[in-house]
Amino acid sequence: MTFYILKLVIMLPIIALLIYGSLWLYRKYQPQNMMRQNSNSLNVVEVMPIGVNNKLAVVDFEGRKILLSVTRNGVAKIDAKNAD
């Protein structure tokens, strides 16, 4: 009986550390965070949902504002203007 209690006392902190470490790694290496770090010339200015699966997005890319339609099937450019 004492062997099982000893095993429990040793294994619970190890399991807790493994859970904490895996959550920390997941937050650190999420794909969205990695994209944000690498792209300095692309900024999402605003996103507006226009339906269940459709969105309009304004993106600032290298000094140009681009209006995009985002759907399940893909992304389409609607309009582009130079940012003043």
PyMOL commands that set and color helices and strands:
alter all, ss='L'
color gray80, all
select helices_A, chain A and resi 2-28+31-38
alter helices_A, ss='H'
color red, helices_A
select strands_A, chain A and resi 42-49+55-61+64-70+75-82
alter strands_A, ss='S'
color yellow, strands_A
deselect
rebuild
show_as cartoon
